[in-house]
Amino acid sequence: MGRTDLGAQVWAQRAAPLLLAIPLALLPLPYAVGIALAAAVALLALIDPIWAVYAAVLSVPVQELIELPGGLSVTQAALVLAVAALAMHTLANPERPLPLGRLFPPMALLLLALFAAMAFTPYSRADALRETMRWATVPLIYLLTLQGVGGQESGVGGQTGSWTSRKVIGESESPTPDSRLPTPWKIIGLLACLLLAPAIDAAAGIVQFWYGIGPASFGVGGGHVRAYGTIGQPNSFAGYMNQSWPLAVSLAACALIWLWRGARRRLGLLALAGLGVLSGLLLAGLLASFSRGGWVGALGGAAAMALGSIPQLAPRLRRAAWQSVALAAGGLALVLALGGGGLLPASLAGRLGSITTSLRIFDVRGVMITPENFAVVERMAHIQAGWNMFLRHPITGVGPGNFTAAFEQTPRSGELPITVRPWYASRGHAHNYYLNMAAEAGGLGAVAYLLLLGAVGIHAARAIVRARGLLWRGVAVGCAGITAALAVHNLFENLHVLNMGLQLGTTWALLVAAEDSAL
């Protein structure tokens, strides 16, 4: 190749970015920034699939705020990118099999049950397919996360104290070869995305609560409203908080231990301060949601974290930890029993006192509806309707996403109605996700879902014991708390909405990675 050809090639390489930048410069600034950002994320995802995971997780709070051309949401675009990245990296590396992890079989079993329910639904197959595809995003992001973090070293460097030590927490230690492992930037980046996105949404929810920005139906007195963030509904918002605060609190505790062990002071204090702020925001957002189901779910998550982490402490710390837990539980029980004893705002005390009312099971037929009992009776009417759906279609249910269609359908001649008078307008779910799954996917779907949660619980317990180092152990404890909070909150709400399964699927993938960190 001559000198002239080489010069032309160099000039072409230099001119290409300029030629691409000129059209962007002519566009309005928001469009130009959006296109440039999308192109950068797409390029990074093609290089490493972990970037597609970052984009998908960060898109959850803004999916209802930004609409792309063609009516596509940001989350849907991120999922398309995720599928493309997963396919390309799998095809480009045939010698490296796609890691399925131990939780993929129960996820696949649930998907098969949902497809069976879709095939036999007497209602809309389009709605059933839409709901099934929403569930399919969970194993998709799970697989993509495992692919993205696969092969990553799990150590975080440190000379006198290390996140990677396998010593019992609270015991002194000496440096090990693990402490010289490189920083796992993929894991740190993923944890940051899992915490920052809901924390920003929590901040928005706190502002809504404090300044009373929201519908009048969300009002809680004193000029305040229930926090709902960008999710749109306080209960779902609380579910989003419950899928993040256990991880933040667990990592904050690990940062404190890391600092106590002798980590570099500036780095340790920075990690502790950052995680402490994130934990405070997420818990404050949960409190401001005034979601009774969310609060009960949070107690379940906290109990799981205590049961999982305290046995891992050194004996000299274990007893003090159990005493602290007992003291906190006793204080909480006393506050609930006394209705706050005047120590809590009236709206908060009333909300806490009504938790037991929400748990009561009764027959809504013949109940006199008043403004005071409207919410409780409506909730029970939907629970009864869900039970009637399950009794009518016990094997495959009415079909995923067809709760409303079955609820609002006029009964045929000779059929008993599914609904109970005067409740004819559906809220879209049974206010209990286990019953909702049984109603929409029958016994097959309900059993498959319980098997999935059971499998996650078993692997969470194993991961806490087997995880290598503070970082992975903190991840394992936090993910266990998230799963427990979800399982308890499911008794009151459908939390598998608005693609929040992306947060959950990523969390479960980290749980598998934490368990495998010991291998």
VEXDREN-2710 file (C-alpha; in Angstrom, 1 decimal):
% VEXDREN-2710
k/r/px/py/pz
1/MET/0.0/0.0/0.0
2/GLY/1.4/3.4/-1.0
3/ARG/1.9/6.4/1.1
4/THR/-1.0/8.1/-0.5
5/ASP/-3.4/5.2/0.3
6/LEU/-2.2/5.2/3.9
7/GLY/-2.7/9.0/4.2
8/ALA/-6.3/8.6/2.8
9/GLN/-7.0/5.9/5.3
10/VAL/-5.8/7.9/8.3
11/TRP/-7.9/11.0/7.1
12/ALA/-10.9/8.7/6.7
13/GLN/-10.6/7.4/10.2
14/ARG/-10.2/10.9/11.6
15/ALA/-13.2/12.3/9.6
16/ALA/-15.6/9.5/10.4
17/PRO/-16.4/10.7/14.0
18/LEU/-16.8/14.2/12.7
19/LEU/-19.2/13.1/10.0
20/LEU/-21.2/11.2/12.7
21/ALA/-21.2/14.2/15.0
22/ILE/-22.5/16.7/12.5
23/PRO/-26.1/15.2/12.3
24/LEU/-26.2/15.0/16.1
25/ALA/-25.2/18.6/16.4
26/LEU/-28.2/19.6/14.2
27/LEU/-30.7/17.8/16.4
28/PRO/-32.3/19.2/19.6
29/LEU/-30.1/18.7/22.6
30/PRO/-32.3/16.1/24.3
31/TYR/-32.5/14.0/21.2
32/ALA/-28.8/14.3/20.5
33/VAL/-27.9/13.3/24.1
34/GLY/-30.3/10.4/24.0
35/ILE/-29.0/9.0/20.7
36/ALA/-25.4/9.4/21.8
37/LEU/-26.1/7.7/25.1
38/ALA/-28.1/4.9/23.4
39/ALA/-25.3/4.3/20.9
40/ALA/-22.7/4.2/23.7
41/VAL/-24.7/1.7/25.8
42/ALA/-25.3/-0.5/22.7
43/LEU/-21.6/-0.5/21.8
44/LEU/-20.6/-1.3/25.4
45/ALA/-23.2/-4.1/25.6
46/LEU/-21.8/-5.7/22.4
47/ILE/-18.3/-5.6/24.1
48/ASP/-19.5/-6.9/27.4
49/PRO/-23.1/-8.1/28.2
50/ILE/-22.9/-6.7/31.8
51/TRP/-23.6/-3.2/30.3
52/ALA/-27.0/-4.5/29.0
53/VAL/-27.7/-5.6/32.6
54/TYR/-26.8/-2.1/33.9
55/ALA/-29.1/-0.5/31.4
56/ALA/-32.0/-2.8/32.1
57/VAL/-31.8/-2.3/35.9
58/LEU/-31.4/1.4/35.7
59/SER/-34.4/1.7/33.3
60/VAL/-36.9/0.3/35.8
61/PRO/-37.8/3.7/37.6
62/VAL/-38.0/5.7/34.3
63/GLN/-39.9/3.2/32.2
64/GLU/-43.2/5.1/32.5
65/LEU/-41.5/8.5/32.0
66/ILE/-39.7/8.1/28.7
67/GLU/-41.3/6.8/25.6
68/LEU/-39.2/6.0/22.6
69/PRO/-40.2/6.1/18.9
70/GLY/-42.7/3.4/18.1
71/GLY/-44.2/3.5/21.6
72/LEU/-41.2/1.5/22.9
73/SER/-40.3/2.1/26.6
74/VAL/-36.8/2.5/27.8
75/THR/-37.0/-0.9/29.6
76/GLN/-38.3/-2.6/26.5
77/ALA/-35.4/-1.2/24.5
78/ALA/-33.0/-2.3/27.2
79/LEU/-34.5/-5.8/27.0
80/VAL/-34.1/-5.9/23.2
81/LEU/-30.5/-4.9/23.7
82/ALA/-30.1/-7.6/26.4
83/VAL/-31.4/-10.3/24.1
84/ALA/-29.1/-9.2/21.3
85/ALA/-26.1/-9.0/23.6
86/LEU/-26.8/-12.5/25.1
87/ALA/-27.3/-14.0/21.7
88/MET/-24.1/-12.5/20.2
89/HIS/-21.9/-13.4/23.1
90/THR/-23.2/-16.9/23.2
91/LEU/-22.7/-17.4/19.4
92/ALA/-19.3/-15.7/19.5
93/ASN/-18.0/-17.9/22.2
94/PRO/-19.3/-21.4/21.4
95/GLU/-16.5/-23.0/23.5
96/ARG/-18.0/-21.2/26.6
97/PRO/-21.4/-22.6/27.5
98/LEU/-24.1/-20.3/28.7
99/PRO/-24.1/-20.5/32.5
100/LEU/-27.6/-21.6/33.7
101/GLY/-27.0/-21.7/37.4
102/ARG/-29.0/-23.7/39.9
103/LEU/-32.1/-21.5/39.7
104/PHE/-32.8/-21.7/36.0
105/PRO/-34.6/-25.1/36.2
106/PRO/-37.3/-23.8/38.6
107/MET/-37.6/-20.6/36.6
108/ALA/-38.1/-22.7/33.4
109/LEU/-40.7/-24.9/35.2
110/LEU/-42.7/-21.8/36.1
111/LEU/-42.5/-20.5/32.5
112/LEU/-43.8/-23.9/31.3
113/ALA/-46.7/-23.7/33.7
114/LEU/-47.6/-20.2/32.5
115/PHE/-47.4/-21.3/28.8
116/ALA/-49.8/-24.2/29.6
117/ALA/-52.2/-21.7/31.3
118/MET/-51.9/-19.5/28.3
119/ALA/-52.7/-22.4/25.9
120/PHE/-55.9/-23.4/27.8
121/THR/-57.2/-20.0/28.8
122/PRO/-60.9/-19.4/28.0
123/TYR/-60.2/-15.7/27.9
124/SER/-57.6/-13.5/26.0
125/ARG/-54.5/-15.3/24.8
126/ALA/-53.0/-12.0/23.9
127/ASP/-53.1/-10.8/27.5
128/ALA/-51.8/-14.2/28.6
129/LEU/-48.9/-14.0/26.3
130/ARG/-48.1/-10.4/27.4
131/GLU/-48.0/-11.5/31.1
132/THR/-46.0/-14.6/30.3
133/MET/-43.5/-12.5/28.4
134/ARG/-43.2/-10.2/31.4
135/TRP/-42.3/-13.2/33.5
136/ALA/-39.8/-14.3/30.9
137/THR/-37.7/-11.2/31.6
138/VAL/-36.8/-12.7/34.9
139/PRO/-34.8/-15.7/33.6
140/LEU/-33.5/-13.5/30.7
141/ILE/-31.9/-11.0/33.0
142/TYR/-30.8/-13.8/35.3
143/LEU/-28.9/-15.5/32.5
144/LEU/-27.5/-12.3/31.2
145/THR/-26.2/-11.4/34.7
146/LEU/-24.6/-14.8/35.1
147/GLN/-23.0/-14.4/31.7
148/GLY/-21.8/-10.9/32.5
149/VAL/-20.2/-11.7/35.9
150/GLY/-19.0/-15.1/34.9
151/GLY/-15.3/-15.6/35.6
152/GLN/-15.0/-12.5/37.7
153/GLU/-12.7/-12.7/40.6
154/SER/-14.6/-12.0/43.8
155/GLY/-11.9/-10.3/45.8
156/VAL/-11.6/-6.6/46.7
157/GLY/-8.0/-5.6/47.4
158/GLY/-6.8/-4.6/50.8
159/GLN/-3.7/-5.4/52.8
160/THR/-4.7/-5.4/56.5
161/GLY/-8.4/-6.0/56.0
162/SER/-10.1/-7.7/53.0
163/TRP/-13.6/-8.2/51.8
164/THR/-12.5/-11.6/50.7
165/SER/-11.5/-13.3/53.9
166/ARG/-13.4/-16.5/54.7
167/LYS/-12.9/-16.0/58.4
168/VAL/-15.8/-15.9/60.8
169/ILE/-17.0/-12.3/61.1
170/GLY/-15.6/-10.7/64.2
171/GLU/-12.4/-12.8/64.4
172/SER/-9.0/-11.3/63.8
173/GLU/-7.2/-12.4/60.6
174/SER/-3.9/-12.1/58.8
175/PRO/-3.5/-11.3/55.1
176/THR/-4.2/-14.1/52.7
177/PRO/-3.5/-14.5/49.0
178/ASP/-7.1/-13.7/48.3
179/SER/-6.6/-10.1/49.5
180/ARG/-4.4/-9.4/46.5
181/LEU/-7.2/-10.2/44.0
182/PRO/-8.2/-7.4/41.7
183/THR/-11.3/-5.3/42.3
184/PRO/-14.4/-6.8/40.7
185/TRP/-15.6/-3.7/38.8
186/LYS/-18.5/-5.6/37.3
187/ILE/-19.9/-6.6/40.6
188/ILE/-19.4/-3.2/42.1
189/GLY/-21.1/-1.6/39.1
190/LEU/-24.0/-4.0/39.3
191/LEU/-24.5/-3.4/43.0
192/ALA/-24.4/0.4/42.4
193/CYS/-27.1/0.1/39.8
194/LEU/-29.3/-2.1/42.0
195/LEU/-29.1/0.5/44.8
196/LEU/-28.9/3.8/43.0
197/ALA/-32.0/3.4/40.8
198/PRO/-34.4/2.7/43.7
199/ALA/-32.6/5.2/46.0
200/ILE/-33.3/8.0/43.5
201/ASP/-36.9/6.8/43.2
202/ALA/-37.0/6.8/47.0
203/ALA/-35.9/10.4/47.1
204/ALA/-38.7/11.3/44.7
205/GLY/-41.2/9.5/46.9
206/ILE/-40.0/11.3/50.0
207/VAL/-40.5/14.6/48.3
208/GLN/-44.0/13.6/47.2
209/PHE/-44.9/12.5/50.8
210/TRP/-43.5/15.7/52.5
211/TYR/-45.0/18.2/50.1
212/GLY/-48.2/16.4/49.5
213/ILE/-47.6/15.9/45.7
214/GLY/-50.1/13.3/44.6
215/PRO/-53.7/12.3/44.2
216/ALA/-56.1/13.0/47.0
217/SER/-56.8/9.3/47.3
218/PHE/-53.1/8.9/48.5
219/GLY/-53.6/11.4/51.3
220/VAL/-52.6/10.4/54.9
221/GLY/-53.4/13.6/56.7
222/GLY/-51.4/16.6/57.7
223/GLY/-51.0/17.7/54.1
224/HIS/-49.0/14.5/53.2
225/VAL/-49.6/11.8/50.7
226/ARG/-48.3/8.2/50.4
227/ALA/-45.0/8.0/48.5
228/TYR/-45.3/6.4/45.1
229/GLY/-42.2/7.6/43.3
230/THR/-42.2/7.0/39.5
231/ILE/-43.8/3.5/40.0
232/GLY/-47.2/5.1/40.3
233/GLN/-48.7/3.1/43.2
234/PRO/-47.7/3.2/46.8
235/ASN/-47.8/-0.5/47.4
236/SER/-45.8/-1.3/44.3
237/PHE/-43.4/1.4/45.2
238/ALA/-43.0/-0.2/48.7
239/GLY/-42.3/-3.5/46.9
240/TYR/-39.5/-1.8/44.9
241/MET/-38.0/-0.5/48.1
242/ASN/-38.2/-4.0/49.6
243/GLN/-36.2/-5.3/46.7
244/SER/-33.3/-3.0/47.4
245/TRP/-33.0/-1.9/51.1
246/PRO/-31.9/-5.3/52.4
247/LEU/-28.9/-5.3/50.1
248/ALA/-28.0/-1.8/51.0
249/VAL/-28.2/-2.5/54.8
250/SER/-26.3/-5.7/54.5
251/LEU/-23.5/-4.1/52.5
252/ALA/-23.3/-1.2/54.9
253/ALA/-22.9/-3.6/57.8
254/CYS/-20.1/-5.4/55.9
255/ALA/-18.4/-2.0/55.2
256/LEU/-18.5/-1.3/58.9
257/ILE/-16.8/-4.7/59.6
258/TRP/-14.3/-4.1/56.8
259/LEU/-13.4/-0.7/58.4
260/TRP/-13.1/-2.3/61.8
261/ARG/-10.8/-5.0/60.5
262/GLY/-8.3/-2.3/59.3
263/ALA/-9.3/-1.3/55.8
264/ARG/-7.9/1.9/54.4
265/ARG/-9.7/4.5/56.5
266/ARG/-10.7/6.9/53.7
267/LEU/-12.0/4.1/51.4
268/GLY/-13.8/2.4/54.3
269/LEU/-15.4/5.6/55.5
270/LEU/-16.5/6.5/52.0
271/ALA/-18.1/3.0/51.5
272/LEU/-19.8/3.2/54.8
273/ALA/-21.1/6.7/54.3
274/GLY/-22.4/6.0/50.8
275/LEU/-24.1/2.8/51.8
276/GLY/-25.5/4.4/54.9
277/VAL/-27.1/7.2/52.9
278/LEU/-28.6/4.7/50.4
279/SER/-30.0/2.6/53.2
280/GLY/-31.5/5.6/54.9
281/LEU/-33.2/6.8/51.7
282/LEU/-34.6/3.4/50.9
283/LEU/-36.0/2.8/54.4
284/ALA/-37.4/6.3/54.5
285/GLY/-39.1/5.7/51.2
286/LEU/-40.6/2.5/52.4
287/LEU/-41.9/4.2/55.5
288/ALA/-43.3/7.1/53.5
289/SER/-45.2/4.7/51.3
290/PHE/-47.6/3.9/54.2
291/SER/-47.9/0.4/52.7
292/ARG/-48.9/-2.0/55.5
293/GLY/-48.0/-5.0/53.3
294/GLY/-44.6/-3.4/52.5
295/TRP/-43.9/-2.9/56.2
296/VAL/-44.8/-6.5/57.1
297/GLY/-42.7/-7.7/54.2
298/ALA/-39.8/-5.6/55.5
299/LEU/-40.1/-7.3/58.9
300/GLY/-39.9/-10.6/57.1
301/GLY/-36.8/-9.5/55.2
302/ALA/-35.1/-8.2/58.4
303/ALA/-35.9/-11.5/60.2
304/ALA/-34.3/-13.5/57.3
305/MET/-31.2/-11.3/57.4
306/ALA/-30.8/-11.8/61.1
307/LEU/-31.3/-15.5/61.0
308/GLY/-28.8/-15.8/58.2
309/SER/-26.1/-13.5/59.4
310/ILE/-26.0/-13.8/63.1
311/PRO/-24.9/-17.4/63.2
312/GLN/-21.9/-16.4/61.0
313/LEU/-20.6/-14.0/63.7
314/ALA/-17.8/-14.8/66.1
315/PRO/-19.2/-16.3/69.4
316/ARG/-18.3/-13.1/71.3
317/LEU/-20.5/-11.1/69.0
318/ARG/-23.3/-13.6/68.4
319/ARG/-24.9/-13.3/71.9
320/ALA/-24.9/-9.5/71.7
321/ALA/-26.4/-9.6/68.3
322/TRP/-29.3/-11.9/69.4
323/GLN/-29.9/-9.7/72.4
324/SER/-30.1/-6.6/70.1
325/VAL/-32.6/-8.4/67.9
326/ALA/-34.7/-9.5/70.8
327/LEU/-34.7/-6.0/72.2
328/ALA/-35.7/-4.5/68.9
329/ALA/-38.5/-7.0/68.4
330/GLY/-39.8/-6.4/71.9
331/GLY/-39.8/-2.7/71.4
332/LEU/-41.6/-3.0/68.1
333/ALA/-44.2/-5.3/69.6
334/LEU/-44.8/-2.9/72.5
335/VAL/-45.2/0.1/70.1
336/LEU/-47.7/-1.9/68.0
337/ALA/-49.6/-3.1/71.1
338/LEU/-49.9/0.4/72.5
339/GLY/-50.8/1.9/69.1
340/GLY/-47.8/4.1/69.3
341/GLY/-48.6/5.3/72.8
342/GLY/-48.8/8.9/71.5
343/LEU/-45.2/8.6/70.3
344/LEU/-46.2/8.2/66.7
345/PRO/-48.2/10.5/64.4
346/ALA/-51.9/9.6/64.4
347/SER/-51.8/8.7/60.7
348/LEU/-48.9/6.3/61.2
349/ALA/-50.3/4.8/64.4
350/GLY/-53.6/4.2/62.7
351/ARG/-51.9/2.6/59.7
352/LEU/-50.0/0.3/62.0
353/GLY/-53.1/-0.6/64.0
354/SER/-55.0/-1.6/60.9
355/ILE/-52.5/-4.3/59.8
356/THR/-54.3/-7.0/61.8
357/THR/-57.6/-5.9/60.1
358/SER/-56.1/-6.4/56.7
359/LEU/-55.1/-10.0/57.7
360/ARG/-58.6/-11.0/58.8
361/ILE/-60.5/-13.4/56.5
362/PHE/-64.3/-12.9/56.2
363/ASP/-67.1/-13.3/53.7
364/VAL/-68.0/-10.0/52.1
365/ARG/-71.5/-11.0/51.2
366/GLY/-73.9/-9.1/53.3
367/VAL/-71.3/-6.8/54.8
368/MET/-72.5/-3.2/55.1
369/ILE/-70.0/-1.0/53.2
370/THR/-68.8/2.2/54.9
371/PRO/-66.1/4.7/54.1
372/GLU/-64.1/3.2/56.9
373/ASN/-64.2/-0.4/55.8
374/PHE/-64.3/0.1/52.0
375/ALA/-60.7/-0.7/51.4
376/VAL/-60.7/-3.9/53.5
377/VAL/-64.0/-5.2/52.0
378/GLU/-62.8/-4.4/48.5
379/ARG/-59.6/-6.3/49.2
380/MET/-61.5/-9.3/50.5
381/ALA/-63.9/-9.2/47.5
382/HIS/-61.0/-9.6/45.2
383/ILE/-59.6/-12.4/47.3
384/GLN/-62.9/-14.3/47.1
385/ALA/-63.1/-13.7/43.4
386/GLY/-59.6/-15.1/42.9
387/TRP/-60.6/-18.2/45.0
388/ASN/-63.7/-18.6/42.8
389/MET/-61.5/-18.5/39.7
390/PHE/-59.2/-21.2/41.0
391/LEU/-62.2/-23.4/41.9
392/ARG/-63.6/-23.0/38.4
393/HIS/-60.3/-23.6/36.7
394/PRO/-58.2/-25.6/39.2
395/ILE/-55.5/-26.9/36.9
396/THR/-54.5/-24.1/34.5
397/GLY/-56.5/-21.2/35.8
398/VAL/-58.1/-18.4/33.9
399/GLY/-54.9/-17.6/32.1
400/PRO/-52.0/-15.2/33.0
401/GLY/-53.0/-11.6/32.9
402/ASN/-56.7/-12.5/32.6
403/PHE/-57.8/-11.8/36.2
404/THR/-59.7/-8.7/35.1
405/ALA/-61.3/-10.4/32.1
406/ALA/-62.6/-13.2/34.4
407/PHE/-63.6/-10.8/37.1
408/GLU/-65.7/-8.6/34.9
409/GLN/-67.2/-11.2/32.6
410/THR/-71.0/-11.6/32.9
411/PRO/-71.7/-15.2/34.0
412/ARG/-73.4/-17.5/31.5
413/SER/-76.8/-18.9/32.1
414/GLY/-76.6/-21.5/35.0
415/GLU/-73.1/-20.4/36.1
416/LEU/-72.4/-18.9/39.5
417/PRO/-70.8/-15.4/39.3
418/ILE/-67.1/-15.1/40.1
419/THR/-67.5/-11.8/41.7
420/VAL/-69.5/-10.8/44.8
421/ARG/-72.0/-7.9/44.7
422/PRO/-71.5/-5.0/44.4
423/TRP/-67.9/-5.4/43.2
424/TYR/-67.8/-5.5/39.5
425/ALA/-64.8/-3.4/38.6
426/SER/-61.5/-5.2/39.0
427/ARG/-58.2/-3.9/40.5
428/GLY/-56.4/-6.4/38.2
429/HIS/-55.2/-8.8/40.9
430/ALA/-56.3/-10.7/44.0
431/HIS/-54.3/-8.7/46.5
432/ASN/-52.5/-11.9/47.4
433/TYR/-50.0/-13.0/44.8
434/TYR/-50.1/-16.7/45.8
435/LEU/-53.8/-16.8/45.3
436/ASN/-53.5/-14.6/42.2
437/MET/-51.1/-17.2/40.6
438/ALA/-53.5/-20.0/41.5
439/ALA/-56.3/-18.0/39.9
440/GLU/-54.5/-17.2/36.7
441/ALA/-52.2/-20.2/36.3
442/GLY/-54.1/-22.8/38.3
443/GLY/-52.5/-25.4/40.6
444/LEU/-49.7/-25.9/38.1
445/GLY/-48.6/-22.3/38.3
446/ALA/-49.0/-22.0/42.0
447/VAL/-46.9/-25.1/42.8
448/ALA/-44.3/-24.0/40.3
449/TYR/-44.1/-20.5/41.9
450/LEU/-43.7/-22.0/45.4
451/LEU/-41.0/-24.4/44.1
452/LEU/-39.1/-21.4/42.7
453/LEU/-39.3/-19.4/46.0
454/GLY/-38.3/-22.6/47.9
455/ALA/-35.3/-23.1/45.6
456/VAL/-34.2/-19.5/46.1
457/GLY/-34.6/-19.9/49.8
458/ILE/-32.4/-23.0/49.9
459/HIS/-29.7/-21.5/47.8
460/ALA/-29.8/-18.3/49.9
461/ALA/-29.1/-20.3/53.0
462/ARG/-26.2/-22.1/51.3
463/ALA/-24.8/-18.9/49.8
464/ILE/-24.6/-17.2/53.2
465/VAL/-22.6/-20.1/54.6
466/ARG/-20.4/-20.7/51.5
467/ALA/-19.8/-17.2/50.2
468/ARG/-16.2/-16.2/50.1
469/GLY/-15.4/-12.9/51.8
470/LEU/-17.3/-10.0/53.2
471/LEU/-18.5/-8.6/49.9
472/TRP/-20.1/-11.9/48.7
473/ARG/-21.4/-12.7/52.2
474/GLY/-23.0/-9.3/52.3
475/VAL/-24.5/-9.9/48.9
476/ALA/-25.9/-13.3/50.0
477/VAL/-27.4/-11.9/53.2
478/GLY/-29.0/-8.9/51.3
479/CYS/-30.4/-11.1/48.5
480/ALA/-31.8/-13.5/51.1
481/GLY/-33.5/-10.5/52.8
482/ILE/-34.9/-9.3/49.5
483/THR/-36.4/-12.7/48.7
484/ALA/-37.9/-13.0/52.2
485/ALA/-39.4/-9.5/52.0
486/LEU/-40.9/-10.4/48.6
487/ALA/-42.3/-13.7/49.9
488/VAL/-44.1/-12.0/52.8
489/HIS/-45.2/-8.9/50.9
490/ASN/-46.7/-11.2/48.3
491/LEU/-49.4/-12.0/50.9
492/PHE/-50.8/-8.5/50.3
493/GLU/-49.9/-7.4/46.8
494/ASN/-48.8/-8.4/43.3
495/LEU/-45.2/-7.2/43.1
496/HIS/-44.4/-8.8/39.7
497/VAL/-45.5/-5.6/37.8
498/LEU/-43.8/-2.9/35.8
499/ASN/-40.8/-5.1/34.9
500/MET/-39.6/-5.0/38.6
501/GLY/-38.7/-8.6/37.8
502/LEU/-35.5/-7.2/36.3
503/GLN/-34.4/-6.2/39.8
504/LEU/-35.4/-9.5/41.2
505/GLY/-33.8/-11.7/38.4
506/THR/-30.5/-9.8/38.8
507/THR/-30.6/-10.3/42.6
508/TRP/-31.2/-14.0/42.2
509/ALA/-28.3/-14.2/39.8
510/LEU/-26.0/-12.5/42.3
511/LEU/-27.2/-15.1/44.9
512/VAL/-26.0/-17.9/42.6
513/ALA/-22.7/-16.1/42.0
514/ALA/-22.3/-15.6/45.8
515/GLU/-22.7/-19.3/46.4
516/ASP/-20.3/-20.1/43.6
517/SER/-17.7/-17.7/44.9
518/ALA/-16.5/-20.5/47.2
519/LEU/-15.7/-22.8/44.3
END
